[in-house]
């Protein structure tokens, strides 16, 4: 377990204080792993950054990746199991969301990884999915895990669920998608 000093730095509010009282702590090795994965394997596919690895911005690290992945529960699991990130249009939501989805899908160590992306319509959900597919396609090591499963729920709130291909799933209501265009 990390030192108390490393946890103290991340106490930002009363909820964090209560979490520490319940045995939660901050461990920097977890967000460091996420940052290494994103900056090594996630290649951007649009605009002037096309073909370049993602370079995380300081706010993405300090306000999203570090707190989300560094805070651990008493048992050592992630303290936060869900995240909502609100940014203005063209703020990089789809890119960072796709990169984090791929980390949790491919590198988090979960045997049966499952990632859910929510959007208000199929087009918006498809953008984040396409970014993830493009990232897979552009890196040879990710391309080896190029098959993913996708489920789109037919209602106003679209949830795109991606599961790693090595997971055995029934095909009745799942649409098989290859991560190659």
C-alpha positions in Angstrom: 0.0 0.0 0.0 1.3 3.5 -0.8 2.3 5.9 1.8 -0.2 8.1 3.6 1.5 11.1 2.0 0.6 10.1 -1.5 -3.0 9.7 -0.5 -3.1 13.0 1.4 -2.3 14.8 -1.9 -5.5 13.5 -3.5 -7.9 14.3 -0.7 -10.0 17.1 -2.4 -13.3 17.0 -0.5 -15.3 15.5 2.3 -16.2 12.5 0.2 -12.4 11.7 -0.2 -11.9 12.2 3.6 -14.7 9.7 4.3 -13.3 7.3 1.8 -9.9 7.3 3.5 -11.7 6.7 6.8 -13.2 3.6 5.2 -9.8 2.3 4.1 -9.5 3.8 0.6 -6.2 5.0 -0.6 -4.4 6.5 -3.6 -1.9 4.4 -5.5 0.0 6.2 -8.4 1.0 2.9 -10.1 -2.5 2.4 -11.5 -2.9 5.8 -13.3 0.7 5.5 -14.5 -0.1 2.3 -16.2 -3.2 3.8 -17.9 -1.1 6.8 -19.1 1.6 4.5 -20.5 -1.0 2.5 -22.4 -2.8 5.5 -23.9 0.4 7.3 -24.9 2.0 4.1 -26.3 -0.9 2.4 -28.1 -3.6 4.9 -28.9 -3.0 6.6 -32.2 -5.3 9.5 -33.3 -7.2 9.2 -36.5 -8.7 12.6 -37.3 -7.6 16.2 -38.0 -4.2 17.5 -37.7 -3.3 14.9 -35.1 -4.1 12.0 -37.4 -1.4 9.2 -37.2 0.1 10.6 -34.0 0.0 9.0 -30.6 -2.2 10.7 -28.0 -0.3 13.1 -25.8 -2.4 13.5 -22.7 -3.1 17.0 -21.6 -2.3 18.0 -18.0 -6.0 18.4 -17.1 -6.8 14.9 -18.6 -4.2 13.4 -16.2 -4.9 15.4 -13.1 -8.7 15.6 -13.3 -9.6 12.4 -15.0 -7.0 9.6 -15.2 -5.2 10.1 -11.9 -8.3 10.3 -9.6 -10.3 7.7 -11.5 -7.6 5.1 -11.6 -5.4 6.0 -8.6 -8.1 5.9 -5.9 -8.4 2.3 -4.6 -11.0 0.7 -2.3 -9.9 -1.0 0.9 -9.8 -4.3 -1.1 -7.5 -2.8 -3.7 -10.2 -2.5 -6.5 -11.1 0.8 -8.1 -12.9 3.2 -5.9 -14.8 4.6 -8.8 -16.5 2.2 -11.2 -18.2 4.7 -13.5 -17.2 8.1 -14.9 -19.1 10.9 -16.6 -17.0 13.5 -18.4 -18.7 16.7 -19.6 -16.8 18.8 -22.1 -17.8 21.3 -24.8 -18.2 20.3 -28.4 -14.8 19.3 -30.0 -13.2 19.0 -26.5 -11.8 15.6 -27.1 -14.5 13.5 -25.4 -14.6 10.8 -28.0 -10.9 10.5 -28.2 -10.2 10.2 -24.5 -13.3 8.0 -24.1 -12.1 5.7 -26.8 -8.6 5.5 -25.4 -9.9 4.7 -21.9 -12.4 2.2 -23.3 -9.5 0.4 -25.0 -7.4 0.4 -21.9 -10.2 -1.2 -19.9 -11.0 -3.6 -22.7 -7.5 -4.8 -23.5 -5.0 -3.9 -20.8 -6.9 -3.7 -17.4 -6.3 -7.3 -16.6 -10.0 -8.1 -16.5 -10.7 -11.6 -17.8 -14.1 -10.7 -19.2 -13.7 -7.0 -19.9 -16.8 -5.1 -20.9 -17.0 -1.4 -21.7 -20.2 0.6 -22.1 -20.4 3.9 -23.9 -23.6 5.9 -23.7 -24.8 8.6 -26.1 -28.1 10.2 -27.0 -28.2 8.7 -30.5 -26.6 6.0 -32.7 -24.5 8.5 -34.6 -22.9 9.9 -31.5 -22.3 6.4 -30.0 -20.8 5.4 -33.4 -18.2 8.2 -33.3 -16.7 7.0 -30.0 -16.8 3.4 -31.3 -15.2 4.4 -34.6 -12.3 6.2 -32.8 -11.7 3.0 -30.7 -11.8 0.9 -33.9 -9.4 3.3 -35.7 -7.0 3.2 -32.7 -7.0 -0.6 -32.9 -6.4 -0.6 -36.6 -3.5 1.8 -36.4 -1.3 0.0 -33.9 0.0 -3.5 -34.8 -0.1 -4.8 -31.2 -3.7 -3.8 -30.8 -4.7 -5.1 -34.2 -3.9 -8.6 -33.0 -7.0 -8.2 -30.7 -9.0 -6.7 -33.6 -12.3 -8.4 -33.1 -14.8 -6.9 -30.7 -18.5 -7.4 -30.0 -20.9 -4.5 -30.1 -24.5 -4.3 -28.9 -26.5 -1.2 -29.7 -29.7 -0.9 -27.7 -32.8 0.2 -29.8 -34.1 3.2 -27.8 -33.4 6.9 -27.4 -30.4 6.4 -25.1 -27.8 4.4 -27.0 -25.4 2.3 -25.1 -22.6 0.7 -27.2 -21.2 -2.3 -25.3 -17.8 -3.5 -26.4 -16.4 -6.8 -25.2 -13.1 -8.4 -25.9 -13.2 -11.0 -28.7 -11.8 -13.8 -26.7 -14.9 -13.7 -24.6 -17.4 -16.4 -25.6 -20.7 -14.7 -26.3 -24.0 -15.9 -27.9 -24.8 -14.4 -31.2 -28.6 -14.1 -30.9 -28.7 -10.3 -30.1 -25.1 -9.4 -30.6 -23.8 -8.0 -33.8 -20.2 -9.2 -34.6 -18.0 -6.3 -35.7 -14.4 -6.5 -36.9 -12.2 -3.6 -35.9 -10.9 -3.3 -39.5 -12.8 -1.0 -41.8 
